[in-house]
Amino acid sequence: MDFCRKLPETCPLLCGKEAIPRDMLDDHLTMECPQAEVRCPFSIHGCEFKGKKESIDDHLRKNIMVHVEKMNQSTAENQRKHAKVEEKMTSLEKENNTLEQQLQNQSEELVMAKINIQTQQTKISLIERSMEGQKNDLAKLRRDLDAIECEGGGAIVSSLIEEILTTVREHEERVTNLQSELVRIKEMRLSSSDTETRLRSFSDNHSVCERHFERNEHQLALHEIQLSEQNLQIQKLESTSYNGVYIWKIDQYGRRFQEARSGKTVSLYCAPFYVGRFGYKVCARLYPNGDGMGKGTHVSVFFVIMRGEHDALLPWPFTQKVHFRIIDQDRIRDASDAFRPNADSSSFKKPRSDMNIASGCPTLLSHADLQRGGYVKNDTMFVRINVDMETLQGDLWT
């Protein structure tokens, strides 16, 4: 009797209910007992009231205007934060554009300097090869001269010697000119070294700019995350529906279909919604070019159970029937299908990660019917996801 989990017990808060199995006592206290204290549903907007369920209802009736005012204050605060984030993003974008322009200018100067260095190196190589050839010719002439002097030959020899000496003088003059040209080019190369020094300086500045740009990108990413969180909070304030119904608007459908067909982005996720006020957190996943049996021929729509804030209080596995409907905007015939979850599938058990494996209807709408019908108008598609809540009872679902 000390350890039996089915031992009947009486509510410790004295609500009057008896014969509660011991393993269900915690569920009774958190979800059913009218004597249990709970927080006001507007606590996320600053209301600090706590009380029993009947006093909560009375509190809500008497403080409608107070709650509205708190919601207005919360919304105004979110809007101020949003405006500050946008102002900071604008400033960072201007700074980013300036850095990009500086980077582009330095890149152009770097390219021109590299071209100039390559040109000078080509000229130096040509002159060095020419000088090498002249030296070889001069050495050959001197060897011929030495041979003739050894053999003797009178006037003929003298004539040949004179001719050879004239050729030697011409070669020496050409070598002198080439050496002068080489000195000039080396001086230009030194100036190119100055250019290389400037390039290294530009490269260092470029690295600094890149680091600054990366820091700005990181800051922008943080602001974008904060902005997304603010937008999500505003959307939650604007939409208080937790009845398991979500109408998903998909714009730019033509581009999304082409990206899916090319394999760039094969699927889309809708925003999360809830089955009940404190119920399951779910979303939908759509494959414009199909998946599984419908790959390449159909639009596939799947249902995804996500990790929620109140999963510990919910019954598992998820067993509610799910309906999908792609709305015909000509009001002729919607494409619809439904399925009931398989209790043995891991897709409908309590999530252990951010989301479970998707499950649903791989052949909801064929591509041929999609082109014939009015499912896409002004490049926009509407998908309705409806979770059956008829068998769900208790305060979690209201």
C-alpha positions as CSV (number, residue, x, y, z in Angstrom):
1,M,0.0,0.0,0.0
2,D,3.0,2.3,0.5
3,F,4.1,1.9,-3.1
4,C,1.0,1.0,-5.2
5,R,0.6,3.6,-7.9
6,K,-3.1,2.9,-8.3
7,L,-4.1,3.3,-4.7
8,P,-7.2,5.6,-4.5
9,E,-6.6,8.9,-2.7
10,T,-8.5,12.0,-1.8
11,C,-7.5,15.4,-3.2
12,P,-5.1,17.0,-0.7
13,L,-6.5,20.5,-1.6
14,L,-10.0,19.3,-0.4
15,C,-11.8,20.0,-3.7
16,G,-14.1,17.1,-2.9
17,K,-12.9,14.6,-5.4
18,E,-12.1,11.1,-4.1
19,A,-10.7,7.8,-5.4
20,I,-8.0,9.5,-7.5
21,P,-5.4,6.9,-8.5
22,R,-2.1,7.9,-6.9
23,D,-0.3,8.1,-10.3
24,M,-3.0,10.6,-11.6
25,L,-2.9,12.8,-8.5
26,D,-0.4,15.3,-10.0
27,D,-2.4,15.6,-13.2
28,H,-5.5,16.3,-11.1
29,L,-3.8,19.0,-9.2
30,T,-2.3,20.8,-12.3
31,M,-5.2,20.4,-14.7
32,E,-8.5,19.7,-12.9
33,C,-8.6,20.7,-9.3
34,P,-10.6,23.9,-8.8
35,Q,-8.7,24.6,-5.5
36,A,-5.3,24.7,-7.2
37,E,-3.6,28.1,-7.7
38,V,-2.7,29.1,-11.3
39,R,-1.2,32.2,-12.9
40,C,-3.2,34.7,-14.8
41,P,-3.1,33.9,-18.6
42,F,-1.9,37.5,-19.1
43,S,1.2,36.9,-17.0
44,I,3.3,37.1,-20.2
45,H,2.2,40.8,-20.4
46,G,3.0,41.6,-16.8
47,C,0.0,40.6,-14.8
48,E,1.2,39.0,-11.5
49,F,-2.2,37.7,-10.2
50,K,-2.4,34.1,-8.9
51,G,-5.4,32.3,-7.6
52,K,-7.8,29.4,-7.9
53,K,-9.5,28.6,-11.2
54,E,-12.8,30.2,-10.2
55,S,-11.0,33.3,-8.9
56,I,-9.0,33.5,-12.2
57,D,-12.3,33.6,-14.2
58,D,-13.6,36.4,-11.9
59,H,-10.2,38.2,-12.2
60,L,-10.4,38.0,-16.0
61,R,-14.0,39.4,-16.0
62,K,-13.1,42.3,-13.7
63,N,-9.8,43.3,-15.3
64,I,-10.5,43.3,-19.0
65,M,-9.4,46.9,-19.4
66,V,-6.3,46.4,-17.2
67,H,-5.3,43.4,-19.3
68,V,-5.8,45.4,-22.5
69,E,-3.7,48.2,-21.2
70,K,-0.9,45.8,-20.2
71,M,-1.0,44.3,-23.7
72,N,-0.8,47.8,-25.2
73,Q,2.2,48.6,-23.0
74,S,3.9,45.4,-24.0
75,T,3.2,46.0,-27.7
76,A,4.5,49.6,-27.4
77,E,7.7,48.4,-25.7
78,N,8.2,45.8,-28.4
79,Q,7.7,48.4,-31.1
80,R,10.2,50.7,-29.5
81,K,12.8,47.9,-29.4
82,H,12.0,47.1,-33.0
83,A,12.5,50.7,-34.1
84,K,15.9,50.8,-32.3
85,V,17.0,47.6,-33.9
86,E,15.9,48.9,-37.4
87,E,17.8,52.2,-36.8
88,K,20.9,50.3,-35.8
89,M,20.6,48.0,-38.8
90,T,20.3,51.0,-41.1
91,S,23.5,52.5,-39.6
92,L,25.3,49.2,-40.0
93,E,24.2,48.8,-43.6
94,K,25.5,52.3,-44.5
95,E,28.9,51.4,-42.8
96,N,28.9,48.1,-44.6
97,N,28.3,49.8,-48.0
98,T,31.2,52.3,-47.3
99,L,33.6,49.4,-46.4
100,E,32.5,47.5,-49.5
101,Q,33.3,50.5,-51.7
102,Q,36.7,50.9,-50.1
103,L,37.4,47.2,-50.6
104,Q,36.4,47.4,-54.3
105,N,38.7,50.4,-54.8
106,Q,41.7,48.7,-53.2
107,S,41.0,45.5,-55.1
108,E,41.2,47.5,-58.4
109,E,44.5,49.2,-57.4
110,L,45.9,45.8,-56.4
111,V,45.0,44.3,-59.8
112,M,46.6,47.2,-61.7
113,A,49.8,47.0,-59.6
114,K,50.1,43.2,-60.2
115,I,49.7,43.8,-64.0
116,N,52.5,46.4,-63.9
117,I,54.8,44.1,-62.0
118,Q,54.2,41.3,-64.5
119,T,55.0,43.6,-67.4
120,Q,58.3,44.8,-65.8
121,Q,59.3,41.2,-65.1
122,T,58.7,40.2,-68.8
123,K,60.9,43.1,-70.0
124,I,63.7,42.2,-67.6
125,S,63.6,38.6,-68.8
126,L,63.8,39.6,-72.5
127,I,66.8,42.0,-71.9
128,E,68.7,39.4,-69.9
129,R,68.3,36.8,-72.7
130,S,69.4,39.4,-75.3
131,M,72.5,40.2,-73.2
132,E,73.3,36.6,-72.9
133,G,73.2,36.2,-76.6
134,Q,75.5,39.2,-77.2
135,K,78.1,37.8,-74.8
136,N,78.1,34.5,-76.6
137,D,78.7,36.3,-80.0
138,L,81.5,38.4,-78.5
139,A,83.2,35.4,-77.1
140,K,83.0,33.6,-80.5
141,L,84.5,36.6,-82.3
142,R,87.4,36.8,-79.8
143,R,88.1,33.1,-80.3
144,D,88.2,33.6,-84.1
145,L,90.6,36.5,-83.7
146,D,93.0,34.6,-81.6
147,A,93.0,31.7,-84.2
148,I,93.7,34.1,-87.1
149,E,96.6,35.8,-85.2
150,C,98.2,32.4,-84.6
151,E,98.0,31.3,-88.3
152,G,99.4,34.6,-89.7
153,G,98.3,35.8,-93.2
154,G,99.6,39.2,-94.1
155,A,97.3,41.8,-95.5
156,I,94.4,39.4,-95.6
157,V,94.9,38.8,-91.9
158,S,95.1,42.5,-91.2
159,S,91.9,43.1,-93.2
160,L,90.1,40.4,-91.3
161,I,91.4,41.7,-88.0
162,E,90.1,45.2,-88.8
163,E,86.7,43.9,-89.8
164,I,86.5,41.8,-86.7
165,L,87.5,44.8,-84.5
166,T,84.8,46.9,-86.1
167,T,82.3,44.1,-85.3
168,V,83.6,43.9,-81.7
169,R,83.2,47.7,-81.2
170,E,79.6,47.5,-82.6
171,H,78.8,44.6,-80.2
172,E,80.4,46.5,-77.3
173,E,78.3,49.5,-78.1
174,R,75.1,47.4,-78.2
175,V,76.1,45.7,-74.9
176,T,76.6,49.2,-73.3
177,N,73.1,50.3,-74.5
178,L,71.6,47.1,-73.2
179,Q,73.3,47.6,-69.8
180,S,71.9,51.1,-69.6
181,E,68.4,49.8,-70.4
182,L,68.8,47.2,-67.8
183,V,69.8,49.8,-65.1
184,R,66.7,51.8,-66.1
185,I,64.4,48.8,-65.8
186,K,65.9,47.9,-62.4
187,E,65.2,51.4,-61.2
188,M,61.6,50.9,-62.4
189,R,61.6,47.6,-60.6
190,L,62.6,49.3,-57.4
191,S,59.6,51.6,-57.9
192,S,57.6,48.5,-58.4
193,S,58.9,47.3,-55.0
194,D,57.4,50.5,-53.6
195,T,54.2,49.6,-55.3
196,E,54.4,46.1,-53.7
197,T,54.9,47.8,-50.3
198,R,51.8,49.9,-51.0
199,L,50.0,46.7,-52.0
200,R,51.0,45.0,-48.8
201,S,49.7,48.1,-46.9
202,F,46.5,47.9,-48.9
203,S,46.3,44.1,-48.2
204,D,46.7,44.9,-44.4
205,N,44.0,47.5,-44.7
206,H,41.9,45.0,-46.6
207,S,42.3,42.5,-43.8
208,V,41.3,45.1,-41.3
209,C,38.2,46.0,-43.4
210,E,37.3,42.3,-43.7
211,R,37.5,41.8,-39.9
212,H,35.4,45.0,-39.4
213,F,32.9,43.8,-42.0
214,E,32.7,40.3,-40.3
215,R,32.0,42.0,-37.0
216,N,29.3,44.1,-38.6
217,E,27.8,41.0,-40.2
218,H,27.8,39.2,-36.8
219,Q,26.2,42.3,-35.2
220,L,23.6,42.4,-38.0
221,A,22.8,38.7,-37.5
222,L,22.3,39.3,-33.8
223,H,19.9,42.2,-34.5
224,E,18.1,40.1,-37.0
225,I,17.6,37.4,-34.5
226,Q,16.3,39.9,-31.9
227,L,14.1,41.4,-34.6
228,S,12.7,38.0,-35.4
229,E,12.0,37.3,-31.7
230,Q,10.2,40.7,-31.4
231,N,8.2,39.9,-34.5
232,L,7.3,36.5,-33.1
233,Q,6.1,38.1,-29.9
234,I,4.0,40.7,-31.8
235,Q,2.5,37.9,-33.8
236,K,1.6,36.0,-30.7
237,L,0.0,39.2,-29.3
238,E,-2.0,39.7,-32.5
239,S,-3.1,36.1,-32.8
240,T,-4.6,34.4,-29.7
241,S,-6.1,31.4,-31.6
242,Y,-5.1,28.0,-30.2
243,N,-7.9,25.9,-31.7
244,G,-5.6,23.6,-33.8
245,V,-6.4,25.4,-37.1
246,Y,-3.8,27.2,-39.2
247,I,-4.1,28.9,-42.6
248,W,-0.7,29.0,-44.2
249,K,-0.1,31.7,-46.9
250,I,2.7,30.8,-49.3
251,D,3.8,33.7,-51.5
252,Q,6.2,33.6,-54.5
253,Y,5.1,30.1,-55.1
254,G,6.6,29.9,-58.7
255,R,10.1,30.7,-57.4
256,R,9.7,28.2,-54.5
257,F,8.6,25.5,-56.9
258,Q,11.6,26.1,-59.2
259,E,14.0,26.0,-56.2
260,A,12.4,22.7,-55.1
261,R,12.7,21.1,-58.5
262,S,16.4,22.2,-58.8
263,G,17.1,20.7,-55.3
264,K,18.1,24.1,-53.8
265,T,15.3,24.2,-51.3
266,V,13.1,21.1,-51.5
267,S,10.7,21.9,-48.6
268,L,9.0,24.8,-46.7
269,Y,8.0,25.0,-43.0
270,C,5.0,27.1,-41.8
271,A,5.1,29.0,-38.5
272,P,4.4,26.9,-35.4
273,F,0.9,26.8,-34.0
274,Y,-0.8,25.1,-31.0
275,V,-3.5,22.5,-30.5
276,G,-5.0,24.0,-27.3
277,R,-4.0,27.0,-25.2
278,F,-1.3,24.9,-23.4
279,G,-1.4,22.0,-25.8
280,Y,0.8,20.4,-28.5
281,K,3.1,22.6,-30.5
282,V,3.0,21.7,-34.2
283,C,3.7,22.9,-37.7
284,A,3.4,21.8,-41.4
285,R,6.0,21.0,-44.0
286,L,5.3,21.3,-47.7
287,Y,7.3,19.9,-50.7
288,P,6.3,21.8,-53.9
289,N,7.9,19.1,-56.0
290,G,6.7,16.3,-53.9
291,D,8.4,13.7,-51.6
292,G,8.2,10.0,-51.4
293,M,5.5,8.5,-53.6
294,G,4.7,12.0,-54.9
295,K,8.2,13.1,-55.8
296,G,8.2,14.9,-59.1
297,T,4.4,14.6,-59.7
298,H,2.6,16.0,-56.7
299,V,2.6,18.6,-54.0
300,S,3.2,16.8,-50.7
301,V,2.1,18.2,-47.3
302,F,3.2,16.7,-43.9
303,F,2.5,17.2,-40.3
304,V,5.3,17.8,-37.7
305,I,5.1,17.6,-33.9
306,M,7.5,20.0,-32.3
307,R,9.0,20.2,-28.8
308,G,6.6,22.4,-26.7
309,E,6.6,24.1,-23.4
310,H,3.9,21.9,-21.9
311,D,4.8,18.4,-23.3
312,A,5.2,17.1,-19.7
313,L,1.5,17.6,-19.1
314,L,0.2,16.2,-22.4
315,P,-0.9,12.6,-23.2
316,W,1.4,10.7,-25.6
317,P,1.5,9.4,-28.3
318,F,-0.4,12.1,-30.3
319,T,-3.6,10.5,-31.6
320,Q,-5.7,13.4,-33.1
321,K,-6.9,13.3,-36.7
322,V,-5.2,15.8,-39.0
323,H,-6.8,17.4,-42.1
324,F,-5.0,19.1,-44.9
325,R,-6.7,21.3,-47.5
326,I,-5.1,23.3,-50.4
327,I,-7.7,26.0,-51.1
328,D,-9.0,26.5,-54.6
329,Q,-9.2,30.3,-54.8
330,D,-11.8,30.0,-57.6
331,R,-14.0,28.3,-55.0
332,I,-14.6,25.3,-57.2
333,R,-12.9,22.3,-55.6
334,D,-10.3,22.2,-52.8
335,A,-7.6,19.5,-52.7
336,S,-8.0,17.8,-49.3
337,D,-6.9,14.7,-47.4
338,A,-6.7,13.6,-43.8
339,F,-4.9,10.9,-41.7
340,R,-5.1,9.5,-38.2
341,P,-1.7,9.1,-36.5
342,N,-0.1,5.7,-36.0
343,A,0.4,5.4,-32.3
344,D,3.5,3.1,-32.9
345,S,5.2,5.7,-35.1
346,S,8.1,7.8,-33.6
347,S,6.6,10.7,-35.5
348,F,3.8,11.0,-32.8
349,K,5.7,10.2,-29.6
350,K,6.9,12.8,-27.2
351,P,9.6,14.8,-29.0
352,R,13.2,14.3,-27.9
353,S,14.6,16.9,-30.2
354,D,13.3,20.2,-31.6
355,M,10.9,18.3,-33.9
356,N,9.8,14.8,-34.8
357,I,10.0,13.2,-38.3
358,A,7.2,14.6,-40.6
359,S,4.3,12.4,-41.5
360,G,1.3,13.1,-43.8
361,C,0.1,13.1,-47.4
362,P,2.7,12.7,-50.1
363,T,0.1,12.8,-53.0
364,L,-2.2,15.6,-51.8
365,L,-2.3,17.5,-55.1
366,S,-0.9,16.5,-58.5
367,H,1.0,19.0,-60.6
368,A,-1.5,18.6,-63.4
369,D,-4.4,19.6,-61.2
370,L,-2.4,22.4,-59.7
371,Q,-2.0,24.0,-63.2
372,R,-5.7,23.4,-64.2
373,G,-7.2,24.7,-60.9
374,G,-7.2,28.0,-59.1
375,Y,-4.8,26.8,-56.3
376,V,-2.2,29.5,-57.1
377,K,-3.4,33.1,-57.7
378,N,-1.1,36.1,-57.9
379,D,1.8,33.6,-57.2
380,T,0.2,32.8,-53.8
381,M,-1.1,29.5,-52.4
382,F,-3.2,28.9,-49.2
383,V,-3.0,25.7,-47.2
384,R,-5.3,25.0,-44.3
385,I,-4.2,22.6,-41.5
386,N,-6.9,21.5,-39.1
387,V,-6.3,19.2,-36.1
388,D,-9.3,17.4,-34.6
389,M,-9.8,18.5,-31.0
390,E,-13.2,16.9,-30.3
391,T,-11.8,14.2,-28.0
392,L,-9.5,16.6,-26.1
393,Q,-10.9,17.7,-22.7
394,G,-9.6,19.8,-19.8
395,D,-8.3,23.2,-19.1
396,L,-5.2,22.7,-21.3
397,W,-7.3,22.8,-24.5
398,T,-9.4,26.0,-23.7
